[in-house]
Structure formats: C-alpha cells, structure tokens
Amino acid sequence: MTLSRFEVFYTIVQCGSLTKAGEMLKLTQSGISHAITSLENELGFSLLTRNRSGIHLTNNGERMLTYIRDILILNEGMKQEAAAINGLEVGVVRIGAFTSVATQWLPYIIKQFQDHYSGIKIKLFEGDYSTLEQWISGGVIDCSFLVLPSSKSFKFLPLKRDRMVCILSEQHPFHKLDKISFKQIESEPLIMPREGWDNEISQIFRENNIKPNVKFEVSDDQTIMAMVQNNLGISIRPEMTLSYIPDHVRKVSLEKDCFRLIGIATKNNVSPATRKFIDYAQSWLKEHNLLDI
C-alpha cells in the first residue's frame, strides 16, 4: 500500500468531498476515485459511501481511519526527523486554538515564525476547549493552545494565568463596585458561555459553591458583550477576551482572584517542527512580557 493512497483517503474524510480533496491534492477526479478504489480493492472492503449528501465513512472505514491517520503522522514525523538530521527545517504543524489566542497571539507568532522557518508550513484549527482536546486525542492536530485540559494523558506547558472578572452594564446597580461577591453573582441573571467554552467559569462555581442563575447561554464573545451592554444580565469573562469593551460596559473584580491557566497541550511524542513551533511561541510570549506562570 502506498502512502499517497492513504493521504487521498484521509483528505477526502477531512474535506467531505472528492472534488475538494482533488483540489487540495492537485489531483483529477478520476485520479482520486482510482486511488480510493485501489485501496478498497487491496483491503477487501468499502471505506466510503457516496450519496447526494456527500461522502461518509463506512463502519470499516471508521476502523481504518485511526490506523491510516497514525501512519501519516508517523511518516511526517520521520521526514521531519530526517530533515533535522540533515540540517534542514521542514514540515507541517497543525495548531489548535480558541478565539482569544487565535486573535491576539497567533497572527504575530505565526508571521514571525514563518519569517524564521520558511520551510515549515502552519495549519490553524479553531474550536472550543472540548473540540480541541478531541482533535489532539484523535491526531487531527499536533498541538493546541488550551486552558488546563481535563485529560491527564496530554503534556501541558503552562504559559499564562488569565484573570477572570465580572462584566456588567453601567445601568446595573453594581457597576460602581470595586469587587463583586460570589453571593451577589449568585443573585443576578447570568449570561453564560455554552458548554465547551465554559470550563474555567464552571470551575469557579464549583470551587466556591455558587449556584448561578443562568439566563442565557451563548458561544460568541461579542454576543455576550452585547447582551451585557443591554443589561440583560452579568457575565464572568477572562481578561484576554476583553481587549475591546464597548461603551456602557464595566469590568469589576471578583471577591478573590481567579484565573484560567492557558498553555500548549500535546500528546507525548511531537514532531521536530511542532517542537520548534512550541519553543518559538514560548519565546515570543516571554519577549513581549506575556508569559505569566
């Protein structure tokens, strides 16, 4: 079996389309179909089903996907290791990130990293905390910026403690407070991030025995901000998400300091190119006085 057929199969699964996979791999439709048919014939069963809604894995395809993905990852790592031995810096790094890191850090880190290491290609994947953890576990990405992950199977490099604060409208009677108590938070209608985005806030509630009065659950930071601005409730947010605070919204400290711990998570073995990126990201944060652990 050739690696090129594995790559075709994996790309089709990622894209959900023969046409898109062909465009990505620069192969014709017939070339893509031939590669999959050849692989299915050699394995002795179908990997994909095709219908009007798109391309789907068969049950056997699901079973093969993990092995094929691992083979492609190992092959990429071997090529990078061989290049490193020969004094070259090449490879692909698939990075995961949540919104505030993707907005405030990564454009600058990626730009400068690629200026220094032009032979290393960066692919960026955005998601919520739980999705990013799933992508690391499944080998979809090589590393991810994460809040301290729930899985102890990851290696985690701490980078920054991001302070949690309460935001509320200036129409709210608490808006002039220096600090807001957990009891006061408990009594107010709360605008909460949806599950998958709420790890650090749920942890604060658990640790301080808070039973929140959740009025709305939304996933977008700007939506939360707009709802707070219109005095529909209060919210608790990490300071990194508050680089822009609209008029009539105030930031109030919690009664005691609480933080989310941002870092980079990986599985145990990372490729040379991934290690190079992680080291560079850490150096960039230190250089810009953003490293805080």
Stockholm file with secondary structure:
# STOCKHOLM 1.0

chainA/1-293         MTLSRFEVFYTIVQCGSLTKAGEMLKLTQSGISHAITSLENELGFSLLTRNRSGIHLTNNGERMLTYIRDILILNEGMKQEAAAINGLEVGVVRIGAFTSVATQWLPYIIKQFQDHYSGIKIKLFEGDYSTLEQWISGGVIDCSFLVLPSSKSFKFLPLKRDRMVCILSEQHPFHKLDKISFKQIESEPLIMPREGWDNEISQIFRENNIKPNVKFEVSDDQTIMAMVQNNLGISIRPEMTLSYIPDHVRKVSLEKDCFRLIGIATKNNVSPATRKFIDYAQSWLKEHNLLDI
#=GR chainA/1-293 SS CCHHHHHHHHHHHHHTCHHHHHHHHTCCHHHHHHHHHHHHHHHTSCCEEEETTEEEECHHHHHHHHHHHHHHHHHHHHHHHHHHHTTCCCEEEEEEECHHHHHHTHHHHHHHHHHHCTTEEEEEEECCHHHHHHHHHHTSCSEEEEESCSCTTSEEEEEEEEEEEEEEETTSTTTTCSEECHHHHHHSEEEEECTTSCHHHHHHHHHTTCCCEEEEEESCHHHHHHHHHTTSCBEEEEGGGGSSCCTTEEEEEESSCCEEEEEEEECSCCCHHHHHHHHHHHHHHHHTTCCBC
#=GC SS_cons         CCHHHHHHHHHHHHHTCHHHHHHHHTCCHHHHHHHHHHHHHHHTSCCEEEETTEEEECHHHHHHHHHHHHHHHHHHHHHHHHHHHTTCCCEEEEEEECHHHHHHTHHHHHHHHHHHCTTEEEEEEECCHHHHHHHHHHTSCSEEEEESCSCTTSEEEEEEEEEEEEEEETTSTTTTCSEECHHHHHHSEEEEECTTSCHHHHHHHHHTTCCCEEEEEESCHHHHHHHHHTTSCBEEEEGGGGSSCCTTEEEEEESSCCEEEEEEEECSCCCHHHHHHHHHHHHHHHHTTCCBC
//
